[in-house]
């Protein structure tokens, strides 16, 4: 049995009367540059903007919080100036500034605020920050075929994509079936640092046994610092 600890935020956009927090979905910058992540708090003007950093499968980390009337930024554990700071252009528009970015800053950053009228904590959809580095080696991928026990006794099978030699704890992982991206049945764990200071993580694709029997082309793709590796597997490639 696969046990995966998942921590994630939910964007509250369907509750009548709740403000909508808006973020840019993707920002790509080169190592050493400054990343500016914008957040619009919608109709909220009397509450602070709070930022969180999250890597795949990881626990969200509180980066900072800021309100335009405050004299300084309030930081979460492990985050501080001058690396991280925040600015505002209006009572509803805030920015998270990350200076001298490194590959390890790659993550999804969520902005949230409190809607006092609706009495709801509201999150944006998150901004994925990708830091590119020409010197970073691409990750190494390997797909493990379903176990013999699963093939014999289960109506579903699990494929495991091992992602090794990652230069950061963040990887953008996709599964494709016959070239088409899929999200159903996909679970990606958190990265773990290895003795060589590189990171390793695993991603799982669970499909019906009948789909495996159809000899479909199953592909795992992972990108780290804009370096992408993909590998594929299908039933006919596997010896019994």
Helices and strands as residue ranges (DSSP letters): E 22-23, E 26-30, E 35-40, E 49-54, E 61-66, E 74-75, E 84-88, E 93-98, G 103-105, E 107-115, E 120-123, E 127-132, E 140-144, H 148-153, E 156-166, E 172-177, E 180-182, E 186-188, E 192-193, E 199-208, H 209-213, E 218-224, E 227-233, G 235-237
